[in-house]
């Protein structure tokens, strides 16, 4: 005997909307859009907290607008493993602060708006892998941690065009500059 969940699955998963899209496909688009926006907010929140010292990860006295360095504290004192020397060397450098903050803001905004998904995936993935290498080995696992998982999620979001749903991805793709340089998608 078929369970109620199985009946719902069978009938809704294969229902085709007028657009030619199944209910499952539509649900998948919206779930991916939600993940994209949530991950974008994660990047944007890190930027805002470091910029203004909102008290979650950064105290107001250490905010970038108050003369603090968004990279100095963690890179100087929180790194471990084989790349520790590299990260302590760049801790607090003006260029590192600017690159880090610009990256957080741009990746966050791109993901929330659903634009430049390829660039956001590459830049976000690179930033996340660098964060992973700063704490090798990870605290709770000999190899895997959330930074690598988030980097993989960014790739999936870009490959599946997650910026098109609840985002400006479709309009972005129609811009002449994006059509001329498709890597901007």
N, C-alpha and C positions, 0 to 999 in steps of 0.2 A: 504494500500500500504506500502510495506517495505521500510524503509529509507536506504540510502547508508551505514550508520554506521552499521545498523542491518545486511545488506547483507555481509559486510566485516567481522563482528563478526561471522556470521554463517559459512562463507566459510573458514576463517583462523583459527578459534578456534578449529575446528575439523579436520584440515588437518594433516595427519599423515606422519611424515618424515620417511625415510628409517630406522631410529633407533627405530621406534615404538613410538616415542614421538610426541605429538601434538604440534602445533605452540604455543598454550597457555602455555603448560608445559615448553617449551624451553624459552619462554619469561619470565615466572615466575622465572626460574632458574637464568636468567641473571639479572633480577630486584633484586632478593635476593642477588646475588653476589655483585651488585653495592651498596646495602644497607650495606652489610658486610664490604666492603672496605671503605665506607664512615665512618662508625662507628669506624672501626679500625684506620682510619686517625684521628678521633676526639681524641681517646686515645693517639695515638702516638704524635700528635701535642701538647697536654697538657704536655706530658713528655718533648718534645724538648723545648717548651717555658719555662718551669720551670727549665730545666737544663741549658740552655744558655741565658735566659732572652732576648728573641727575641722581646720584646716590646709590645706584644698583651695583655697578662695577667700578665706578669712578666717583670719588668724593668731589664736591664742588671746588675745594681748594686745589685739586689736581687737574681740573678741567683744562682743556686746550685753550679755551678763551681766557683763562686765568693764568696762562703762562706754563701750564703743565705740559708734559710730553705724553702723547698717547702710546708711545712705544717703550719708553725708558723703563718704567717699573717692571713690566712683565719680562721684557727681553733681557734686562740686567739681572733680575733676581728669580725669575720663574722658569727659565730654560734649563734643560738637562740633555744629556746624551751627546752623540757625536757632533752635533751642529752647534753646541752651546757657545763655542768660541766665536763663530760667525755672528750669532745673534747678539751676544754681549758687545761685540765690536760695533754694531750698527745701532744699538740701543740709544735712543734719544737724539739721533742725528736728524737734523731738520728735514733732509730729503726723505728719510724713512718715515717720519711723522706725516709729511705731506702726501707721500705715495699711499701710505696705509689709510689715512683718512679719506683721501679722494677715492680710493678703491672701495672702501666700505660704503660710502655715499652713493657712488655710481652703480655699484652692483645692486645695492638695495633698491634704488629708484628704478633701475632697469627691470628688476624682477617684479616689483610691485606693479609697474606699468605694463609689463609684458613686451618690452621693446629690447632690441639688441640682445636677444637671448643667447646667441652663439658667443658673443663677446663676454656677456655676463657669466656664462658657463665656464669659459676658459679662464677669465680673470678670477672669478670666484673659486674655481677649482684650484688654481695656482695658489691663491691666498690661503685656502683651507689646507692644502698639502704642506705649505710652508709652516702653518700653525701646528700641524701634526709633527713635522720634523723638529719643531722647537721643544717638544716634550717627549722625545723618544727615550725609552720605550713608554707607551701610554700607561697611565696609572692603573687601569683596570683590566688590561689585556696585553699580551706580549707584542701585539702588532696592530690590531684593529681598534679604531675609535670613531667617535661621531664625526670628526673632520673628514675622514675618508668617505664615510657614508654620505654626508652632505655633498661632497664633491661629485660622487656618483649620481646622486639625485639631480644635481645641476645639469649633468650631461643628459640624463633621461628627459628632463624638462625641455632642454633645447632641441633634442632630437625629435620629440613628439609635438613640437610647436605649441607648448603650453601657454605661450603669450597671446594666443588667438582668442582664448575664452576668458572672459572677465578681464580683458586687457586690451591694449592698443596694438597688438601684434599684426593684425590684418592691415590696419591703416599704415602702420610702420613699413610693412613690406611693399606698399604701393608708392612710397616716397621715391622720387626719381634717383636720389643719391643711393638709396638702398638697392634699387633695381640695377643701378650701375655697378655697385660694389656689393654683391650678394653676401659677402662675409659679414656684413653689418646686420644681417637678419638675426 
